[in-house]
Amino acid sequence: MDMLFLEVDKNVKEYDKVEIIKDNTHIEEIAKYLDTISYEVLTNIGNRVIRKVI
């Protein structure tokens, strides 16, 4: 089962675009927080997640 919880404030409206991972620096920060490497952060994202490069 895939689950994700995000804390948002009252400025976020329904159908607003949400970026979970911003850039390489952000990926490194996530990896450090999870005590792992950036490669694992990216490869552990399930196949059902839509990937869109902007």
N, C-alpha and C positions, 0 to 999 in steps of 0.2 A: 504494500500500500504506500502511495506517495502522500506526504503531508508537508505543508509549509505554513508557518505562522509568521505574520508580519505585524509589527506595531505601526499604526498610522495615526495621524492626527485628523482633526476635523476639516482640514483643507483638502483632503483626498476625497474625490467624488467617484461614484460608480462609473466604470468604463475608462478611468484614467489609466494611462500607460504606466507600467511599473518596471523598473530595471532592477533585477536582482543582483547581477554582476555588471559592474560598470566598465572596468578596464583591467589591464594586467596588474596594476598596483593594487587594485581592490581584490583581485584573485589571491595575490600574495598575502594580503591582510587576513582574508578568510582562512587560508591555509595555516597561517601562524596561529590564529584563534583556535582552529581545530587540531593543532599539533600534527600537521601533515604537510605534504608538498602540494604545490599548485596543480600538478598533473592529476593527482587524485581528486582534487576539488572538481575539475572539469570532467573527468571520466566517470565519476560517480553520479552524474546527473542522468536520470533515467531517459530511455528512448522516447517516452511519451511527451517529453518537454519540447515545445517548439523552439527551435533555434533560429534567431533572426539577427543577422549582422547589419548594423546600421552605419 
